Amino acid sequence: MRIAPYARVLGVPGVRSLYWLALVARIPVTAAPIALTLRVVLGLHKGFAQAGLVAAAVALGMACGAPLLGHLVDRRGARTVLIITTVSQAVFWTVAARLPFEWLAPAAFIGGLLSLPVFSLIRQTLATLLPERDRQAAMSLDSMSTELSYSVGPALGVVAITRLGSSAAMLAIGVGVVIAGIGLILFDPPTSRNSEVPAAPVVTQDTSGSLVLGEGPIGSSPTARASSASWLTPVAIAALLATSGATLTLSGTDIALTASMRTFGHVSLLGLVVAAWAFASMVGGFIYGTLSKRWDPLLLLVLLASLTVLMFFAGSWWTLLLLALPSGLFCAPLISSTVEVIAGSVAPERRGRALGVHTSALMLGNAAGAPLTGAVIDRASPGVGFVAIGVLGTVLAVTALTVRHLRS
């Protein structure tokens, strides 16, 4: 197994510190959704439908705001955006802890609109600091770091709500988000083209429509792409569809796992099953980062979605755990590969906006997957939920493949 790419990535000045900062900064951000959900259900004594409305408002706000914040990063730099969003988050979490439900959903949309761009900004910085040959390993490490944050953040959010109460927990999470923002402001992640060391990768298509990434001379390829009418080529659009398909499948699987464990009578072991699923994702991400050849995001989406269907056959909690591992292997590689494509589809000075659109695709897929799967489960069974979300993810992959074969 080739570990040289990881050694090169971690040997670049500032990258190791960036990963540690990203891991810590993402924990309060990943704790925020569950905190808002439990605030509505436990603190305001509303139903899960109302809680879902607040969660959807946050996701919609993030989907709308991420490209705008990314564009501002391209124009004004990371520190300006971080100051704006950190102050906004301080205000949001202070106010939201005291708002009645009628005002919480609109406030949640604004909070999402001005959320800390910790995911897209870290990826933009990695693309700036590292040459194209090392970005596969870099984005794989980032995906593994994200999995760790999602393993810790929501659990801490639940503990905070149950131990401190909903209002105090929301204030505590707000403090965590603000501290994360201050840390990023002090680090001031480099995103400017002047700091870019390598030539930017050129993303093209061969005659069969397959994805091809190459590296062009410094000063020629980026300029040529910057002058194009739009970076949203068929290749980039297909990658965005794959991105939404990934989070749609993952969020739907999350709901189906919860429903299945409830049916099996082992809800207390849900954390173990999810942890095993996340561990498989980290293993897959690590292996993917060592490969010399990039995998097509659409192939990875097909593998993720089709293997999700296997969980239909689970007859107990432990068989569900085992059947979750194959699909889990492709979670981190899929997200990593889509980031690579989007980062390589645009000139460096426009990368912030492009990765902001990538974040929007992540949020839209995430917002759609859970309610769609939940509706299927309510009408059929948790097993059918796995089948439905797996088939839908596969259909999205085929749709994206069709888009990629279009000729402008």
FENHUWO-V470400 format. One line per field, one symbol per residue. burial: I if it has 16 or more other C-alpha atoms within 10 Angstrom, else O. A space follows every 10 residues. Layout:
burial=???
//
This chain:
burial=OOOOIIOOII OOOOIOOIIO IIIIIIIIII IIIIIIIIII IOIOOOOOOI IIIIIIIIII IIIIIIIIII IIIIIOIIIO IIIOIIOIII OIIIOIIOOO IOOIIOIIII IIIIIIIIII IIIIIIIIII IIOIIIIIII IIIIIIIIII IIIIOIIIOI IOOOOIIIII IIIIIIIIII IIIIIOOOII IIIOOIOIII IIIIOOOOIO IOIOIOOOOO IIOOIOOOOO IIIIIIIIII IIIIIIIIII IIIIIIIIII IIOOOOIOOI OOIIIIIIII IIIIIIIIII OOOOOIIIII IIIIIIIIII IIOIOOIOOI IOIIIIIIII IIIIIIIIII IIIIIIIIII IIIIIIIIII IIIIIIIIII IIIIOIIOOO IIIIIIIIII IIIIIIIIOI IOIIIOOO
//
